[in-house]
């Protein structure tokens, strides 16, 4: 019985770690996209203004 509760707790910890890892990856992807958009807009404005 004790093994079962420990196993459940391990599963929960693994699930939380997986969720946080997924969230971190999503955040990184979002940041990359924002940087890409900012760079593209910057180049666009530079070509228009020059």
C-alpha positions as CSV (number, residue, x, y, z in Angstrom):
1,X,0.0,0.0,0.0
2,X,2.8,2.4,0.9
3,X,4.5,1.6,-2.4
4,X,1.3,2.5,-4.2
5,X,1.0,6.0,-2.6
6,X,4.7,6.6,-3.3
7,X,4.2,5.5,-6.9
8,X,1.2,7.9,-7.3
9,X,3.2,10.7,-5.9
10,X,6.0,10.0,-8.3
11,X,3.6,10.0,-11.2
12,X,2.2,13.3,-10.0
13,X,5.7,14.8,-9.8
14,X,6.5,13.5,-13.2
15,X,3.3,15.0,-14.6
16,X,4.0,18.4,-13.1
17,X,7.6,18.3,-14.4
18,X,6.3,17.5,-17.9
19,X,3.7,20.3,-17.8
20,X,6.3,22.9,-16.6
21,X,8.7,21.7,-19.3
22,X,6.0,22.0,-21.9
23,X,5.1,25.5,-20.7
24,X,8.7,26.5,-20.8
25,X,9.0,25.3,-24.4
26,X,5.9,27.2,-25.3
27,X,7.2,30.4,-23.7
28,X,10.5,30.0,-25.6
29,X,8.6,29.5,-28.9
30,X,6.5,32.6,-28.1
31,X,9.6,34.7,-27.3
32,X,11.3,33.6,-30.5
33,X,8.2,34.5,-32.6
34,X,8.0,37.9,-30.9
35,X,11.7,38.6,-31.6
36,X,11.3,37.5,-35.2
37,X,8.3,39.8,-35.7
38,X,10.1,42.7,-34.1
39,X,13.2,42.2,-36.3
40,X,11.1,41.9,-39.4
41,X,9.2,45.1,-38.6
42,X,12.5,46.8,-37.8
43,X,13.9,45.9,-41.2
44,X,10.7,46.9,-42.9
45,X,10.7,50.4,-41.3
46,X,14.4,50.8,-42.0
47,X,13.9,50.1,-45.7
48,X,10.9,52.5,-45.8
49,X,12.6,55.4,-43.9
50,X,15.9,55.2,-45.8
